[in-house]
Amino acid sequence: MPKTSARLLSLLSLLQTRRDWSGALLAERLDISPRTVRRDVDRLRELGYPIVAFKGPDGGYRLDAGTELPPLLFDDEQAVALAVALQIAGTAGAGIEEASLRALNTVRQVMPARLRRRIDTFQVTAVERPAPRPEPQLDSSVLMALSAAVHDREVLRFDYAPASHLPGTGDSAPALTPPRKVQPHHLITWGRRWYLVAWDLDREDWRTFRADRITPRIPVGPRFTPRELPGGDVAAFVTARFRGSDDFGWPCRGVVILDLPAHAVSRFARDGAVEELGPNRCRLTLGSWSWAGLAASIGRFDADIEVVGPAELKDAFAHLARRYAAAAGDRPDRS
């Protein structure tokens, strides 16, 4: 049987994970007798934890929420999980980075040495892709307001700033646009930015809003019944929206043959499929949000291109050829 102090921590940890526990199940999980469970519950009550007993076929216990809670206690797994979560939160771009790191330092200082060594070996480094301008800062109060509206299923009204009016874009004047009114469904992260997935009541369609461009209006609106998201999976839905499609795939997809080795193309093909046709020849199947965008993406490969299909891709190459020729002033190549 574990020592009393360790057993009390385990019991408290279990009581925090679900609303009701039967005495028999607690005894089984802790590998102790029901009588010992009753004694440990009494000890926790003496320490100030509001544990109530409920009647039923087996009887059981519940940890009630109170206005005053004794100092929080964590078992080893909880403490390490909390430290890891705080490290990740420090790289999440949610406007809480400094607070997360301060909280991590506080938690670390009260940990025993054996746990400090465990969390010190876990280090998270945020690797950023190059950006033309600094990423906008997100007010954590906005994040909390959006999260509350999603959780409570309440209609949300907010002002939505155009990208040209964000800080750092050279124009911070407020946009004179009517407020948006939506049914918020999900709050997600993508590329270190936060987005709200919602049903736009005015446009009667699903929309994805950048959280750093949202200024919530108070009070919120009435409660609503959640709608079913297309496809049923928010990750797949958002991925498809960022690609510019509603059918969870690129709206434009084409096939070309490039005079390049397959291994040289595959490193830059993103989610495209590359098939080797010879030492210096390969077939590339790639998608994009438009035919012109697809042609431009393929054109970045420094090689001769043979379009397999479809006809729309051939037309896009012809269109870009005319556009590039006009940009060059229709001068013949003098190289």
Secondary structure, DSSP 4 states (H G I P E B T S, - for coil): ---HHHHHHHHHHHHHHSS-EEHHHHHHHHTS-HHHHHHHHHHHHHTT--EEEE-SSS-EEEE---SS-PPP---HHHHHHHHHHHHHHTTS-SS-HHHHHHHHHHHHHTS-HHHHHHHHT------PPP-SSPPPP--HHHHHHHHHHHHHTB-EEEEE--GGGSTTTT--PPP--PPEEEEEEEEEEETTEEEEEEEETTTTEEEEEEGGGEEEESS---B-PPPPPTTS-HHHHHHHHHHT-SSSS-SEEEEEEESS-HHHHHTT-TT-EEEEEETTEEEEEEEESSHHHHHHHHHTSSS-EEEEE-HHHHHHHHHHHHHHHHHTTTPPP--
